[in-house]
Amino acid sequence: MLAVDIGTSSVRSALVDESARIASTTLVRTPTDLISANDGASEADPSDLAERVWQCIDGTLERARGLIPAIAGVAVTTFVPNVCGLDDNNAPVTPLYTWADTRGGQEVDLLQASLDWNEVHERTGCPAHTSYLPARLMWVQSSNPDLYSRVSRWVSIGEYIELLLFGHARCSLSVASWTGLLNRRRLTWDEALMGRLGVSQGQLSPLADVTEPISGLRDEFRKRWPALADIPWYPALGDGVAHNYGCGAGESHRIALSLGTSGAVRGVVQGDPLVTAGLWVYRVDSLRSLVGGALSEGGNVLVWLNQLLRPPLASAPGDHNDLDDLGWEAAVQAIAPDSHGLTVLPFVAGERSPGWRPNARAAITGMTLTTTPAKVLRAGIEAVAYRLAEIYCRLPSEITTGRSIVASGGALRFTPWYQIISDVLGCAVEESLEQEASLRGVAIFAWRSLGAWKGCSDPPAAVGKVYEPDERRHSVYSEARERQRALYERLIPLWTEPGPAVLGQ
């Protein structure tokens, strides 16, 4: 299976065999070029992103030459939510807006004021937030009506790629559920909400389940990739779903905790459960749902603090003190839990779960003359762990009971985070050894649709060290979490962004 992962940090592709093992020699990656700005923008050029996908596929196919007799299919996973506006010729007229774009706070306020959002949340599974399409489309409409009027169709990056490859595209139930416009019970676009927004069915792609492939590449790509010309190409899967299955937290005894650029805690359940305040419910497919919450903060906080504090910590000329530098780890490990006197709100990219305040901002309080860079760093990564705990403690008991936590993600290369997370949550945390969990997970879905492992469980995911919680440290962190909550409540009034916005105009 050729698996492609379009992430916020990079695009990756590789071959994954029928035992769900990644052929490491075929792994190709290229950085994703996201553009961020002080006004909250987080955008990508969809055409450039598609070219990076083509380059990765070129590289994987070249490395696979002579390695296997044939490729069975192509499976794609993408970061979600994201959206781009296309004109009548399917050419992009807007950037690709990512989940991290926080513009549109006024539109979120208007949505909540003008609609019964508790009912919308239950129907769609999505809270009111700038990440989702209702606020995003309203913001484009109000901030640039001329641009909005040129849009004939709204698509995700996965759909855009299908349009380029096949001339037509579908949106998987998985990706659609991340838009905030899917009725998750009827498995249709939500007509009531779309009507209030002034969005027609024709402006969105037809829906398909993740097991429904298409085939028959356009001539340009048939010539470029003869091995892929007529094989099944599956609709894009949301990266959270792919990650869960890739690290062994599908229909299993595990919950997935991921910590990359951002963070998340997620569990798979059958059917369409009721929503929990502060969390979301997305569809895995027509039969299953993904319940959990996602942070806008994670490894980005570590990168940010590293950039701020690196000069004072540099131990020698030319020492760049990378994130995995042992000097950082030793400095953090030497500091006792919550002994720094600091309280941190790590909202460097706004807040998603559980408060869903896109205008939230980072804050550090309690600094004195004894505050050191290492103490600030320790406080920052503890603060992210507290936010993960805010999600975990809200998960329904049907998800948490009898399930362990498996953790993965690039930010966990900074290893102190494992023990801190275990101590904060008061739960054992398993280290995932699957380096490319999303690639592996999306390939598992495609293999299953082709009939692999009938009547059997998915091939087991590799896990490593288990981090056990310490009761004393858990007690210390519980008090620190209360302190963080108190600061959060005090600063909420500063995150209100008043201003006019008009619904559906």
C-alpha positions, -999 to 999 in steps of 0.1 A, spaced: 0 0 0 13 34 -9 5 57 21 7 95 20 5 117 51 0 154 46 8 170 79 13 205 93 51 200 95 58 178 65 44 156 38 55 120 40 50 89 19 61 53 21 51 17 12 33 -2 40 31 -40 36 2 -63 44 16 -68 79 13 -30 85 51 -26 85 65 5 68 93 -2 43 117 24 58 138 25 26 108 39 7 100 67 33 103 102 17 94 135 34 94 171 25 87 201 48 52 217 47 54 255 41 28 270 63 26 308 66 17 323 100 12 359 110 5 380 141 -32 385 131 -37 347 137 -33 336 100 -22 300 93 -22 293 56 -7 272 29 -6 274 -9 -27 244 -20 -10 242 -54 25 242 -37 13 216 -12 0 193 -40 34 196 -57 51 184 -25 28 154 -25 37 146 -61 74 149 -51 70 125 -22 52 100 -43 79 103 -70 105 96 -44 88 66 -29 81 50 -62 117 55 -73 129 39 -41 104 10 -44 116 2 -80 123 -36 -80 113 -39 -44 78 -52 -49 58 -66 -79 28 -43 -76 11 -17 -54 -24 -26 -42 -37 9 -36 -31 44 -23 -42 56 11 -41 93 21 -44 111 55 -43 148 60 -43 174 88 -78 185 96 -97 207 94 -85 227 65 -103 244 36 -97 262 3 -120 281 -20 -120 271 -58 -134 289 -88 -155 275 -116 -124 260 -131 -114 243 -98 -85 267 -95 -77 280 -60 -88 316 -53 -81 315 -15 -52 301 4 -56 268 22 -68 278 57 -56 254 84 -70 245 118 -45 268 135 -59 300 118 -75 319 147 -90 347 127 -128 347 130 -133 350 167 -161 375 162 -178 351 139 -176 324 166 -193 348 191 -220 355 166 -227 318 159 -230 311 196 -253 341 201 -276 334 171 -279 296 172 -285 270 199 -250 258 198 -255 230 223 -279 215 198 -255 222 168 -227 207 189 -247 175 194 -257 173 158 -223 179 142 -200 168 171 -180 201 168 -179 231 192 -180 266 179 -144 276 171 -123 292 144 -109 258 134 -142 247 118 -158 258 86 -189 277 99 -167 304 115 -141 302 87 -165 307 59 -183 335 77 -149 352 83 -139 350 46 -173 364 37 -172 393 61 -135 402 57 -132 398 19 -167 397 2 -152 400 -33 -130 370 -27 -159 351 -12 -181 358 -43 -155 342 -66 -156 308 -47 -177 281 -64 -166 253 -43 -150 247 -9 -126 217 -5 -100 203 18 -65 195 6 -74 158 1 -103 167 -21 -82 192 -41 -56 165 -47 -83 142 -60 -96 169 -83 -61 173 -98 -56 135 -101 -90 124 -113 -110 155 -123 -136 148 -96 -134 144 -58 -153 131 -28 -150 141 9 -147 112 33 -171 110 63 -139 113 84 -127 146 69 -163 159 66 -169 153 103 -139 177 111 -155 205 92 -184 212 116 -208 209 87 -216 172 88 -247 158 105 -229 129 122 -261 109 128 -276 112 93 -241 111 76 -251 140 53 -241 176 50 -261 195 76 -288 214 56 -300 235 85 -266 249 94 -256 253 58 -289 272 51 -281 297 79 -246 302 65 -258 306 29 -237 276 17 -253 253 -9 -249 215 -13 -233 222 -47 -204 241 -30 -193 209 -11 -181 176 -24 -202 144 -24 -196 123 7 -180 88 7 -170 64 33 -133 57 38 -136 23 22 -149 36 -11 -120 41 -35 -119 56 -70 -94 48 -98 -83 59 -132 -58 87 -131 -59 115 -156 -35 112 -185 -8 135 -170 -5 113 -139 -10 80 -157 22 88 -176 40 100 -145 30 70 -123 21 40 -145 21 18 -114 -8 38 -99 -28 43 -131 -58 21 -123 -54 10 -87 -78 20 -59 -72 55 -44 -90 59 -11 -106 92 0 -84 111 26 -88 101 62 -85 126 91 -50 124 106 -64 119 142 -81 87 131 -51 75 112 -28 82 141 -51 63 166 -51 32 144 -14 34 136 -3 34 173 -27 6 183 -55 27 197 -83 17 173 -109 -8 186 -85 -18 213 -78 -14 250 -59 18 244 -65 56 243 -41 76 220 -23 106 234 -4 125 206 20 153 211 34 168 179 30 205 170 -2 203 189 -17 178 213 -47 155 215 -63 127 235 -87 104 216 -105 71 218 -125 51 193 -161 39 201 -188 22 181 -218 42 169 -224 79 175 -222 87 212 -235 118 229 -211 148 230 -194 159 262 -190 196 270 -156 208 259 -149 178 236 -157 167 201 -171 136 184 -159 129 149 -167 100 126 -142 74 119 -164 59 92 -201 50 90 -199 26 119 -175 42 145 -167 75 161 -136 92 175 -142 110 209 -117 133 225 -102 168 224 -73 186 207 -50 213 219 -36 241 198 -5 238 220 20 209 222 55 208 207 50 243 194 53 255 231 86 237 235 99 252 202 88 286 212 104 284 247 135 269 231 138 299 208 132 324 236 156 308 261 183 292 240 209 320 242 212 319 281 214 281 280 240 278 253 269 259 269 295 266 242 301 288 212 282 274 182 260 252 204 225 255 189 209 236 218 184 216 196 152 203 212 167 169 219 199 184 234 208 165 266 215 198 283 178 207 281 167 174 294 192 174 323 182 209 333 145 200 333 150 167 351 169 184 379 139 206 388 113 190 411 77 190 400 60 224 403 89 237 424 95 268 402 66 289 415 53 296 380 19 293 366 17 290 328 -11 292 303 5 278 271 -19 293 246 7 304 220 -18 295 192 -51 302 209 -72 276 227 -91 246 214 -102 219 239 -118 223 263 -126 260 265 -125 267 227 -114 303 230 -94 311 199 -84 345 213 -68 330 244 -32 341 248 -2 326 266 8 339 301 35 332 326 31 344 362 51 341 394 85 350 380 111 364 404 148 370 405 153 333 411 135 323 379 158 306 355 153 296 318 152 259 328 124 266 354 104 284 327 109 255 303 98 230 330 68 250 338 59 253 302 59 215 295 40 208 328 14 234 316 8 215 284 4 183 304 -22 200 325 -42 209 294 -40 173 282 -54 163 316 -83 187 311 -93 166 281 -86 132 297 -108 139 328 -137 148 305 -137 116 285 -167 93 290 -161 63 313 -169 40 284 -136 52 268 -114 54 299 -125 23 317 -100 -6 312 -80 13 287 -43 23 289 -27 53 273 -3 50 244 16 82 236 34 92 205 45 123 185 76 142 176 75 164 207 80 133 229 116 131 216 120 155 246 116 125 269 109 142 303 74 148 289 65 111 292 69 109 330 54 143 335 23 133 316 19 101 335 23 119 369 -2 146 359 -28 122 346 -22 96 373 -22 69 347 4 46 331 16 58 298 30 35 271 56 48 247 47 41 211 75 29 190 57 35 157 76 64 142 51 70 114 18 61 131 -4 81 107 11 65 76 7 30 92 -29 38 104 -42 50 70 -26 20 53 -44 -3 78 -78 11 67 -70 6 30 -57 -30 36 -88 -38 56 -111 -25 27 -92 -49 4 -101 -78 27 -69 -82 48 -71 -98 82 -107 -109 79 -121 -118 113 -88 -109 130 -75 -78 149 -52 -53 132 -15 -62 134 -2 -51 168 15 -18 171 50 -16 186 52 -2 221 82 4 244 87 17 279 58 21 303 59 51 325 41 46 359 27 75 378 40 85 412 12 93 437 31 121 455 39 138 423 3 134 411 -9 152 442 16 181 436 4 184 400 -33 183 410 -27 214 431 -8 231 402 -37 223 379 -61 241 402 -38 271 401 -37 271 363 -75 269 362 -78 299 386 -55 320 363 -75 308 333 -107 320 348 -92 354 357 -79 361 322 -111 351 302 -124 387 301 -92 398 283 -98 373 255 -131 387 244 -130 402 210 -161 424 204 -170 436 169 -196 434 142 -203 403 120 -233 394 100 -245 358 97 -252 346 62 -244 378 43 
